[in-house]
Amino acid sequence: MVEVFKTNVNDYRHAKRLVVIICESFPGYVANFDLEDCDRILRVKCHDGIVASGLIIELMRREGYFVEILCDEVIVGSS
């Protein structure tokens, strides 16, 4: 499963350090940032099940960053 978060991380060095912290804290997770996106996306993938979103949010906030789950946007078309 993949979870996508909106963050306020804006420095590549900080993003790299946070990826290391996430991967060390959660073995089996793969994390990456897209700082070019307006939402400064953090993607976290878990190969063995669901991502513990609450724990990721807690870890990021402990590190001093804003983070929230980025909900999928559903666009309803007119027929």
PDB file of N, CA, C and O in Angstrom:
ATOM      1  N   MET A   1       0.839  -1.186   0.000  1.00  0.00           N
ATOM      2  CA  MET A   1       0.000   0.000   0.000  1.00  0.00           C
ATOM      3  C   MET A   1       0.881   1.245   0.000  1.00  0.00           C
ATOM      4  O   MET A   1       1.987   1.238   0.540  1.00  0.00           O
ATOM      5  N   VAL A   2       0.379   2.301  -0.607  1.00  0.00           N
ATOM      6  CA  VAL A   2       1.080   3.590  -0.649  1.00  0.00           C
ATOM      7  C   VAL A   2       0.192   4.637   0.008  1.00  0.00           C
ATOM      8  O   VAL A   2      -1.011   4.698  -0.245  1.00  0.00           O
ATOM      9  N   GLU A   3       0.805   5.460   0.860  1.00  0.00           N
ATOM     10  CA  GLU A   3       0.107   6.597   1.461  1.00  0.00           C
ATOM     11  C   GLU A   3       0.828   7.854   1.011  1.00  0.00           C
ATOM     12  O   GLU A   3       2.057   7.889   0.941  1.00  0.00           O
ATOM     13  N   VAL A   4       0.053   8.886   0.708  1.00  0.00           N
ATOM     14  CA  VAL A   4       0.610  10.145   0.216  1.00  0.00           C
ATOM     15  C   VAL A   4       0.263  11.244   1.215  1.00  0.00           C
ATOM     16  O   VAL A   4      -0.880  11.374   1.653  1.00  0.00           O
ATOM     17  N   PHE A   5       1.285  12.033   1.564  1.00  0.00           N
ATOM     18  CA  PHE A   5       1.127  13.089   2.557  1.00  0.00           C
ATOM     19  C   PHE A   5       1.505  14.445   1.967  1.00  0.00           C
ATOM     20  O   PHE A   5       2.398  14.544   1.126  1.00  0.00           O
ATOM     21  N   LYS A   6       0.822  15.471   2.415  1.00  0.00           N
ATOM     22  CA  LYS A   6       1.180  16.857   2.130  1.00  0.00           C
ATOM     23  C   LYS A   6       2.083  17.311   3.273  1.00  0.00           C
ATOM     24  O   LYS A   6       1.778  17.051   4.437  1.00  0.00           O
ATOM     25  N   THR A   7       3.202  17.993   2.956  1.00  0.00           N
ATOM     26  CA  THR A   7       4.137  18.430   3.999  1.00  0.00           C
ATOM     27  C   THR A   7       4.563  19.874   3.750  1.00  0.00           C
ATOM     28  O   THR A   7       4.186  20.494   2.756  1.00  0.00           O
ATOM     29  N   ASN A   8       5.354  20.384   4.676  1.00  0.00           N
ATOM     30  CA  ASN A   8       5.979  21.694   4.471  1.00  0.00           C
ATOM     31  C   ASN A   8       7.501  21.568   4.356  1.00  0.00           C
ATOM     32  O   ASN A   8       8.221  22.548   4.546  1.00  0.00           O
ATOM     33  N   VAL A   9       7.985  20.376   4.051  1.00  0.00           N
ATOM     34  CA  VAL A   9       9.424  20.159   3.858  1.00  0.00           C
ATOM     35  C   VAL A   9       9.819  20.864   2.555  1.00  0.00           C
ATOM     36  O   VAL A   9       9.199  20.637   1.516  1.00  0.00           O
ATOM     37  N   ASN A  10      10.836  21.706   2.607  1.00  0.00           N
ATOM     38  CA  ASN A  10      11.211  22.431   1.389  1.00  0.00           C
ATOM     39  C   ASN A  10      12.700  22.384   1.093  1.00  0.00           C
ATOM     40  O   ASN A  10      13.171  23.086   0.199  1.00  0.00           O
ATOM     41  N   ASP A  11      13.434  21.585   1.813  1.00  0.00           N
ATOM     42  CA  ASP A  11      14.878  21.491   1.623  1.00  0.00           C
ATOM     43  C   ASP A  11      15.238  20.034   1.333  1.00  0.00           C
ATOM     44  O   ASP A  11      14.843  19.131   2.071  1.00  0.00           O
ATOM     45  N   TYR A  12      15.980  19.817   0.267  1.00  0.00           N
ATOM     46  CA  TYR A  12      16.336  18.454  -0.132  1.00  0.00           C
ATOM     47  C   TYR A  12      17.171  17.728   0.922  1.00  0.00           C
ATOM     48  O   TYR A  12      17.054  16.514   1.083  1.00  0.00           O
ATOM     49  N   ARG A  13      18.008  18.468   1.634  1.00  0.00           N
ATOM     50  CA  ARG A  13      18.808  17.828   2.694  1.00  0.00           C
ATOM     51  C   ARG A  13      17.922  17.329   3.818  1.00  0.00           C
ATOM     52  O   ARG A  13      18.134  16.241   4.353  1.00  0.00           O
ATOM     53  N   HIS A  14      16.922  18.133   4.174  1.00  0.00           N
ATOM     54  CA  HIS A  14      15.992  17.714   5.226  1.00  0.00           C
ATOM     55  C   HIS A  14      15.169  16.514   4.758  1.00  0.00           C
ATOM     56  O   HIS A  14      14.931  15.577   5.521  1.00  0.00           O
ATOM     57  N   ALA A  15      14.742  16.554   3.510  1.00  0.00           N
ATOM     58  CA  ALA A  15      13.957  15.448   2.959  1.00  0.00           C
ATOM     59  C   ALA A  15      14.765  14.155   2.985  1.00  0.00           C
ATOM     60  O   ALA A  15      14.244  13.101   3.351  1.00  0.00           O
ATOM     61  N   LYS A  16      16.018  14.232   2.602  1.00  0.00           N
ATOM     62  CA  LYS A  16      16.872  13.046   2.591  1.00  0.00           C
ATOM     63  C   LYS A  16      17.030  12.481   4.006  1.00  0.00           C
ATOM     64  O   LYS A  16      16.965  11.268   4.204  1.00  0.00           O
ATOM     65  N   ARG A  17      17.236  13.360   4.982  1.00  0.00           N
ATOM     66  CA  ARG A  17      17.379  12.930   6.371  1.00  0.00           C
ATOM     67  C   ARG A  17      16.083  12.296   6.875  1.00  0.00           C
ATOM     68  O   ARG A  17      16.118  11.291   7.586  1.00  0.00           O
ATOM     69  N   LEU A  18      14.946  12.877   6.511  1.00  0.00           N
ATOM     70  CA  LEU A  18      13.658  12.337   6.935  1.00  0.00           C
ATOM     71  C   LEU A  18      13.387  10.962   6.324  1.00  0.00           C
ATOM     72  O   LEU A  18      12.820  10.090   6.983  1.00  0.00           O
ATOM     73  N   VAL A  19      13.786  10.770   5.079  1.00  0.00           N
ATOM     74  CA  VAL A  19      13.630   9.457   4.447  1.00  0.00           C
ATOM     75  C   VAL A  19      14.422   8.410   5.216  1.00  0.00           C
ATOM     76  O   VAL A  19      13.928   7.306   5.443  1.00  0.00           O
ATOM     77  N   VAL A  20      15.633   8.740   5.614  1.00  0.00           N
ATOM     78  CA  VAL A  20      16.456   7.812   6.398  1.00  0.00           C
ATOM     79  C   VAL A  20      15.774   7.498   7.724  1.00  0.00           C
ATOM     80  O   VAL A  20      15.707   6.336   8.126  1.00  0.00           O
ATOM     81  N   ILE A  21      15.270   8.514   8.400  1.00  0.00           N
ATOM     82  CA  ILE A  21      14.602   8.320   9.695  1.00  0.00           C
ATOM     83  C   ILE A  21      13.379   7.423   9.532  1.00  0.00           C
ATOM     84  O   ILE A  21      13.164   6.513  10.333  1.00  0.00           O
ATOM     85  N   ILE A  22      12.577   7.677   8.498  1.00  0.00           N
ATOM     86  CA  ILE A  22      11.375   6.871   8.267  1.00  0.00           C
ATOM     87  C   ILE A  22      11.752   5.419   7.995  1.00  0.00           C
ATOM     88  O   ILE A  22      11.170   4.503   8.578  1.00  0.00           O
ATOM     89  N   CYS A  23      12.715   5.211   7.120  1.00  0.00           N
ATOM     90  CA  CYS A  23      13.102   3.844   6.748  1.00  0.00           C
ATOM     91  C   CYS A  23      13.757   3.094   7.905  1.00  0.00           C
ATOM     92  O   CYS A  23      13.606   1.878   8.014  1.00  0.00           O
ATOM     93  N   GLU A  24      14.476   3.801   8.763  1.00  0.00           N
ATOM     94  CA  GLU A  24      15.058   3.153   9.945  1.00  0.00           C
ATOM     95  C   GLU A  24      13.989   2.855  10.996  1.00  0.00           C
ATOM     96  O   GLU A  24      14.058   1.840  11.690  1.00  0.00           O
ATOM     97  N   SER A  25      13.011   3.737  11.107  1.00  0.00           N
ATOM     98  CA  SER A  25      11.950   3.566  12.102  1.00  0.00           C
ATOM     99  C   SER A  25      10.927   2.515  11.690  1.00  0.00           C
ATOM    100  O   SER A  25      10.308   1.871  12.537  1.00  0.00           O
ATOM    101  N   PHE A  26      10.758   2.350  10.384  1.00  0.00           N
ATOM    102  CA  PHE A  26       9.753   1.436   9.856  1.00  0.00           C
ATOM    103  C   PHE A  26      10.379   0.524   8.803  1.00  0.00           C
ATOM    104  O   PHE A  26      10.262   0.786   7.606  1.00  0.00           O
ATOM    105  N   PRO A  27      11.042  -0.546   9.243  1.00  0.00           N
ATOM    106  CA  PRO A  27      11.626  -1.485   8.280  1.00  0.00           C
ATOM    107  C   PRO A  27      10.533  -2.009   7.334  1.00  0.00           C
ATOM    108  O   PRO A  27       9.431  -2.344   7.770  1.00  0.00           O
ATOM    109  N   GLY A  28      10.846  -2.073   6.073  1.00  0.00           N
ATOM    110  CA  GLY A  28       9.862  -2.511   5.085  1.00  0.00           C
ATOM    111  C   GLY A  28       9.157  -1.359   4.399  1.00  0.00           C
ATOM    112  O   GLY A  28       8.408  -1.570   3.445  1.00  0.00           O
ATOM    113  N   TYR A  29       9.386  -0.137   4.873  1.00  0.00           N
ATOM    114  CA  TYR A  29       8.810   1.037   4.224  1.00  0.00           C
ATOM    115  C   TYR A  29       9.829   1.626   3.250  1.00  0.00           C
ATOM    116  O   TYR A  29      11.038   1.571   3.474  1.00  0.00           O
ATOM    117  N   VAL A  30       9.307   2.186   2.173  1.00  0.00           N
ATOM    118  CA  VAL A  30      10.115   2.946   1.228  1.00  0.00           C
ATOM    119  C   VAL A  30       9.478   4.334   1.168  1.00  0.00           C
ATOM    120  O   VAL A  30       8.268   4.455   0.973  1.00  0.00           O
ATOM    121  N   ALA A  31      10.280   5.369   1.332  1.00  0.00           N
ATOM    122  CA  ALA A  31       9.753   6.730   1.359  1.00  0.00           C
ATOM    123  C   ALA A  31      10.506   7.604   0.367  1.00  0.00           C
ATOM    124  O   ALA A  31      11.690   7.395   0.103  1.00  0.00           O
ATOM    125  N   ASN A  32       9.794   8.588  -0.178  1.00  0.00           N
ATOM    126  CA  ASN A  32      10.442   9.588  -1.021  1.00  0.00           C
ATOM    127  C   ASN A  32       9.615  10.861  -1.016  1.00  0.00           C
ATOM    128  O   ASN A  32       8.417  10.844  -0.732  1.00  0.00           O
ATOM    129  N   PHE A  33      10.275  11.958  -1.333  1.00  0.00           N
ATOM    130  CA  PHE A  33       9.636  13.270  -1.399  1.00  0.00           C
ATOM    131  C   PHE A  33       9.598  13.757  -2.830  1.00  0.00           C
ATOM    132  O   PHE A  33      10.473  13.439  -3.635  1.00  0.00           O
ATOM    133  N   ASP A  34       8.572  14.532  -3.135  1.00  0.00           N
ATOM    134  CA  ASP A  34       8.496  15.289  -4.385  1.00  0.00           C
ATOM    135  C   ASP A  34       8.353  16.753  -3.979  1.00  0.00           C
ATOM    136  O   ASP A  34       7.246  17.263  -3.806  1.00  0.00           O
ATOM    137  N   LEU A  35       9.491  17.409  -3.833  1.00  0.00           N
ATOM    138  CA  LEU A  35       9.475  18.801  -3.376  1.00  0.00           C
ATOM    139  C   LEU A  35       9.133  19.778  -4.488  1.00  0.00           C
ATOM    140  O   LEU A  35       8.924  20.963  -4.229  1.00  0.00           O
ATOM    141  N   GLU A  36       9.075  19.301  -5.712  1.00  0.00           N
ATOM    142  CA  GLU A  36       8.667  20.144  -6.840  1.00  0.00           C
ATOM    143  C   GLU A  36       7.151  20.319  -6.866  1.00  0.00           C
ATOM    144  O   GLU A  36       6.647  21.295  -7.421  1.00  0.00           O
ATOM    145  N   ASP A  37       6.435  19.393  -6.277  1.00  0.00           N
ATOM    146  CA  ASP A  37       4.975  19.477  -6.206  1.00  0.00           C
ATOM    147  C   ASP A  37       4.583  20.589  -5.237  1.00  0.00           C
ATOM    148  O   ASP A  37       5.276  20.823  -4.247  1.00  0.00           O
ATOM    149  N   CYS A  38       3.488  21.268  -5.516  1.00  0.00           N
ATOM    150  CA  CYS A  38       3.063  22.377  -4.643  1.00  0.00           C
ATOM    151  C   CYS A  38       2.736  21.904  -3.230  1.00  0.00           C
ATOM    152  O   CYS A  38       2.788  22.699  -2.291  1.00  0.00           O
ATOM    153  N   ASP A  39       2.400  20.630  -3.061  1.00  0.00           N
ATOM    154  CA  ASP A  39       2.088  20.078  -1.744  1.00  0.00           C
ATOM    155  C   ASP A  39       3.291  19.447  -1.060  1.00  0.00           C
ATOM    156  O   ASP A  39       3.162  18.891   0.030  1.00  0.00           O
ATOM    157  N   ARG A  40       4.466  19.526  -1.691  1.00  0.00           N
ATOM    158  CA  ARG A  40       5.707  18.951  -1.140  1.00  0.00           C
ATOM    159  C   ARG A  40       5.433  17.534  -0.625  1.00  0.00           C
ATOM    160  O   ARG A  40       5.530  17.242   0.567  1.00  0.00           O
ATOM    161  N   ILE A  41       5.095  16.693  -1.561  1.00  0.00           N
ATOM    162  CA  ILE A  41       4.589  15.350  -1.320  1.00  0.00           C
ATOM    163  C   ILE A  41       5.617  14.438  -0.651  1.00  0.00           C
ATOM    164  O   ILE A  41       6.794  14.423  -1.009  1.00  0.00           O
ATOM    165  N   LEU A  42       5.136  13.685   0.323  1.00  0.00           N
ATOM    166  CA  LEU A  42       5.863  12.560   0.892  1.00  0.00           C
ATOM    167  C   LEU A  42       5.063  11.311   0.543  1.00  0.00           C
ATOM    168  O   LEU A  42       3.887  11.204   0.893  1.00  0.00           O
ATOM    169  N   ARG A  43       5.699  10.368  -0.146  1.00  0.00           N
ATOM    170  CA  ARG A  43       5.077   9.082  -0.456  1.00  0.00           C
ATOM    171  C   ARG A  43       5.743   8.011   0.398  1.00  0.00           C
ATOM    172  O   ARG A  43       6.969   7.932   0.485  1.00  0.00           O
ATOM    173  N   VAL A  44       4.914   7.198   1.021  1.00  0.00           N
ATOM    174  CA  VAL A  44       5.432   6.103   1.837  1.00  0.00           C
ATOM    175  C   VAL A  44       4.754   4.824   1.361  1.00  0.00           C
ATOM    176  O   VAL A  44       3.527   4.738   1.306  1.00  0.00           O
ATOM    177  N   LYS A  45       5.571   3.833   1.020  1.00  0.00           N
ATOM    178  CA  LYS A  45       5.057   2.551   0.548  1.00  0.00           C
ATOM    179  C   LYS A  45       5.455   1.471   1.545  1.00  0.00           C
ATOM    180  O   LYS A  45       6.584   1.439   2.037  1.00  0.00           O
ATOM    181  N   CYS A  46       4.512   0.597   1.828  1.00  0.00           N
ATOM    182  CA  CYS A  46       4.766  -0.554   2.697  1.00  0.00           C
ATOM    183  C   CYS A  46       4.564  -1.810   1.862  1.00  0.00           C
ATOM    184  O   CYS A  46       3.485  -2.024   1.310  1.00  0.00           O
ATOM    185  N   HIS A  47       5.583  -2.630   1.770  1.00  0.00           N
ATOM    186  CA  HIS A  47       5.511  -3.836   0.962  1.00  0.00           C
ATOM    187  C   HIS A  47       4.668  -4.927   1.619  1.00  0.00           C
ATOM    188  O   HIS A  47       4.148  -5.803   0.927  1.00  0.00           O
ATOM    189  N   ASP A  48       4.527  -4.887   2.939  1.00  0.00           N
ATOM    190  CA  ASP A  48       3.898  -5.980   3.673  1.00  0.00           C
ATOM    191  C   ASP A  48       2.518  -5.668   4.226  1.00  0.00           C
ATOM    192  O   ASP A  48       2.010  -6.433   5.045  1.00  0.00           O
ATOM    193  N   GLY A  49       1.898  -4.587   3.815  1.00  0.00           N
ATOM    194  CA  GLY A  49       0.584  -4.254   4.363  1.00  0.00           C
ATOM    195  C   GLY A  49       0.312  -2.768   4.254  1.00  0.00           C
ATOM    196  O   GLY A  49       0.760  -2.098   3.323  1.00  0.00           O
ATOM    197  N   ILE A  50      -0.437  -2.267   5.233  1.00  0.00           N
ATOM    198  CA  ILE A  50      -0.818  -0.860   5.194  1.00  0.00           C
ATOM    199  C   ILE A  50       0.238   0.010   5.872  1.00  0.00           C
ATOM    200  O   ILE A  50       0.986  -0.453   6.734  1.00  0.00           O
ATOM    201  N   VAL A  51       0.281   1.262   5.470  1.00  0.00           N
ATOM    202  CA  VAL A  51       1.189   2.244   6.064  1.00  0.00           C
ATOM    203  C   VAL A  51       0.554   2.743   7.362  1.00  0.00           C
ATOM    204  O   VAL A  51      -0.628   3.083   7.391  1.00  0.00           O
ATOM    205  N   ALA A  52       1.333   2.784   8.413  1.00  0.00           N
ATOM    206  CA  ALA A  52       0.866   3.299   9.706  1.00  0.00           C
ATOM    207  C   ALA A  52       0.889   4.829   9.644  1.00  0.00           C
ATOM    208  O   ALA A  52       1.811   5.469  10.150  1.00  0.00           O
ATOM    209  N   SER A  53      -0.130   5.394   9.020  1.00  0.00           N
ATOM    210  CA  SER A  53      -0.177   6.830   8.748  1.00  0.00           C
ATOM    211  C   SER A  53      -0.041   7.674  10.010  1.00  0.00           C
ATOM    212  O   SER A  53       0.682   8.670  10.028  1.00  0.00           O
ATOM    213  N   GLY A  54      -0.732   7.272  11.048  1.00  0.00           N
ATOM    214  CA  GLY A  54      -0.671   8.027  12.299  1.00  0.00           C
ATOM    215  C   GLY A  54       0.730   8.092  12.870  1.00  0.00           C
ATOM    216  O   GLY A  54       1.142   9.124  13.398  1.00  0.00           O
ATOM    217  N   LEU A  55       1.465   6.991  12.768  1.00  0.00           N
ATOM    218  CA  LEU A  55       2.830   6.969  13.273  1.00  0.00           C
ATOM    219  C   LEU A  55       3.768   7.803  12.399  1.00  0.00           C
ATOM    220  O   LEU A  55       4.694   8.433  12.910  1.00  0.00           O
ATOM    221  N   ILE A  56       3.534   7.809  11.091  1.00  0.00           N
ATOM    222  CA  ILE A  56       4.326   8.660  10.191  1.00  0.00           C
ATOM    223  C   ILE A  56       4.070  10.125  10.525  1.00  0.00           C
ATOM    224  O   ILE A  56       5.009  10.917  10.604  1.00  0.00           O
ATOM    225  N   ILE A  57       2.814  10.487  10.721  1.00  0.00           N
ATOM    226  CA  ILE A  57       2.463  11.868  11.068  1.00  0.00           C
ATOM    227  C   ILE A  57       3.116  12.257  12.394  1.00  0.00           C
ATOM    228  O   ILE A  57       3.675  13.347  12.519  1.00  0.00           O
ATOM    229  N   GLU A  58       3.045  11.375  13.372  1.00  0.00           N
ATOM    230  CA  GLU A  58       3.657  11.647  14.678  1.00  0.00           C
ATOM    231  C   GLU A  58       5.162  11.853  14.537  1.00  0.00           C
ATOM    232  O   GLU A  58       5.717  12.790  15.111  1.00  0.00           O
ATOM    233  N   LEU A  59       5.822  10.985  13.781  1.00  0.00           N
ATOM    234  CA  LEU A  59       7.272  11.099  13.579  1.00  0.00           C
ATOM    235  C   LEU A  59       7.621  12.428  12.909  1.00  0.00           C
ATOM    236  O   LEU A  59       8.540  13.120  13.347  1.00  0.00           O
ATOM    237  N   MET A  60       6.898  12.787  11.855  1.00  0.00           N
ATOM    238  CA  MET A  60       7.178  14.031  11.131  1.00  0.00           C
ATOM    239  C   MET A  60       6.948  15.257  12.028  1.00  0.00           C
ATOM    240  O   MET A  60       7.726  16.210  11.995  1.00  0.00           O
ATOM    241  N   ARG A  61       5.900  15.222  12.809  1.00  0.00           N
ATOM    242  CA  ARG A  61       5.613  16.352  13.702  1.00  0.00           C
ATOM    243  C   ARG A  61       6.665  16.465  14.797  1.00  0.00           C
ATOM    244  O   ARG A  61       7.045  17.566  15.195  1.00  0.00           O
ATOM    245  N   ARG A  62       7.135  15.312  15.284  1.00  0.00           N
ATOM    246  CA  ARG A  62       8.218  15.314  16.276  1.00  0.00           C
ATOM    247  C   ARG A  62       9.477  15.945  15.697  1.00  0.00           C
ATOM    248  O   ARG A  62      10.249  16.578  16.416  1.00  0.00           O
ATOM    249  N   GLU A  63       9.678  15.772  14.413  1.00  0.00           N
ATOM    250  CA  GLU A  63      10.832  16.365  13.731  1.00  0.00           C
ATOM    251  C   GLU A  63      10.600  17.836  13.391  1.00  0.00           C
ATOM    252  O   GLU A  63      11.498  18.500  12.873  1.00  0.00           O
ATOM    253  N   GLY A  64       9.406  18.345  13.678  1.00  0.00           N
ATOM    254  CA  GLY A  64       9.126  19.768  13.509  1.00  0.00           C
ATOM    255  C   GLY A  64       8.457  20.151  12.196  1.00  0.00           C
ATOM    256  O   GLY A  64       8.506  21.314  11.796  1.00  0.00           O
ATOM    257  N   TYR A  65       7.838  19.196  11.524  1.00  0.00           N
ATOM    258  CA  TYR A  65       7.233  19.470  10.225  1.00  0.00           C
ATOM    259  C   TYR A  65       5.726  19.315  10.258  1.00  0.00           C
ATOM    260  O   TYR A  65       5.180  18.525  11.028  1.00  0.00           O
ATOM    261  N   PHE A  66       5.062  20.090   9.399  1.00  0.00           N
ATOM    262  CA  PHE A  66       3.634  19.938   9.154  1.00  0.00           C
ATOM    263  C   PHE A  66       3.462  18.750   8.220  1.00  0.00           C
ATOM    264  O   PHE A  66       4.234  18.587   7.275  1.00  0.00           O
ATOM    265  N   VAL A  67       2.464  17.924   8.474  1.00  0.00           N
ATOM    266  CA  VAL A  67       2.170  16.791   7.593  1.00  0.00           C
ATOM    267  C   VAL A  67       0.709  16.408   7.766  1.00  0.00           C
ATOM    268  O   VAL A  67       0.178  16.417   8.876  1.00  0.00           O
ATOM    269  N   GLU A  68       0.069  16.073   6.653  1.00  0.00           N
ATOM    270  CA  GLU A  68      -1.293  15.551   6.693  1.00  0.00           C
ATOM    271  C   GLU A  68      -1.494  14.620   5.506  1.00  0.00           C
ATOM    272  O   GLU A  68      -0.821  14.746   4.483  1.00  0.00           O
ATOM    273  N   ILE A  69      -2.417  13.694   5.651  1.00  0.00           N
ATOM    274  CA  ILE A  69      -2.705  12.777   4.557  1.00  0.00           C
ATOM    275  C   ILE A  69      -3.324  13.578   3.418  1.00  0.00           C
ATOM    276  O   ILE A  69      -4.219  14.398   3.629  1.00  0.00           O
ATOM    277  N   LEU A  70      -2.841  13.330   2.232  1.00  0.00           N
ATOM    278  CA  LEU A  70      -3.385  13.976   1.039  1.00  0.00           C
ATOM    279  C   LEU A  70      -4.458  13.048   0.482  1.00  0.00           C
ATOM    280  O   LEU A  70      -4.161  11.971  -0.033  1.00  0.00           O
ATOM    281  N   CYS A  71      -5.692  13.479   0.594  1.00  0.00           N
ATOM    282  CA  CYS A  71      -6.813  12.643   0.164  1.00  0.00           C
ATOM    283  C   CYS A  71      -6.909  12.626  -1.349  1.00  0.00           C
ATOM    284  O   CYS A  71      -6.598  13.605  -2.027  1.00  0.00           O
ATOM    285  N   ASP A  72      -7.354  11.475  -1.861  1.00  0.00           N
ATOM    286  CA  ASP A  72      -7.614  11.386  -3.291  1.00  0.00           C
ATOM    287  C   ASP A  72      -8.774  12.302  -3.634  1.00  0.00           C
ATOM    288  O   ASP A  72      -9.777  12.350  -2.922  1.00  0.00           O
ATOM    289  N   GLU A  73      -8.627  13.019  -4.717  1.00  0.00           N
ATOM    290  CA  GLU A  73      -9.694  13.905  -5.155  1.00  0.00           C
ATOM    291  C   GLU A  73     -10.531  13.173  -6.182  1.00  0.00           C
ATOM    292  O   GLU A  73     -10.021  12.707  -7.201  1.00  0.00           O
ATOM    293  N   VAL A  74     -11.807  13.080  -5.909  1.00  0.00           N
ATOM    294  CA  VAL A  74     -12.717  12.427  -6.834  1.00  0.00           C
ATOM    295  C   VAL A  74     -13.490  13.499  -7.571  1.00  0.00           C
ATOM    296  O   VAL A  74     -14.158  14.337  -6.964  1.00  0.00           O
ATOM    297  N   ILE A  75     -13.390  13.460  -8.889  1.00  0.00           N
ATOM    298  CA  ILE A  75     -14.090  14.444  -9.716  1.00  0.00           C
ATOM    299  C   ILE A  75     -15.285  13.745 -10.351  1.00  0.00           C
ATOM    300  O   ILE A  75     -15.139  12.761 -11.077  1.00  0.00           O
ATOM    301  N   VAL A  76     -16.460  14.273 -10.063  1.00  0.00           N
ATOM    302  CA  VAL A  76     -17.668  13.693 -10.612  1.00  0.00           C
ATOM    303  C   VAL A  76     -18.030  14.468 -11.866  1.00  0.00           C
ATOM    304  O   VAL A  76     -18.271  15.674 -11.819  1.00  0.00           O
ATOM    305  N   GLY A  77     -18.064  13.773 -12.970  1.00  0.00           N
ATOM    306  CA  GLY A  77     -18.385  14.419 -14.242  1.00  0.00           C
ATOM    307  C   GLY A  77     -19.882  14.494 -14.456  1.00  0.00           C
ATOM    308  O   GLY A  77     -20.649  13.719 -13.884  1.00  0.00           O
ATOM    309  N   SER A  78     -20.277  15.422 -15.274  1.00  0.00           N
ATOM    310  CA  SER A  78     -21.708  15.529 -15.598  1.00  0.00           C
ATOM    311  C   SER A  78     -21.978  14.683 -16.828  1.00  0.00           C
ATOM    312  O   SER A  78     -21.209  14.693 -17.790  1.00  0.00           O
ATOM    313  N   SER A  79     -23.073  13.956 -16.781  1.00  0.00           N
ATOM    314  CA  SER A  79     -23.430  13.080 -17.897  1.00  0.00           C
ATOM    315  C   SER A  79     -24.668  13.535 -18.588  1.00  0.00           C
ATOM    316  O   SER A  79     -25.104  12.905 -19.551  1.00  0.00           O
TER     317      SER A  79
END
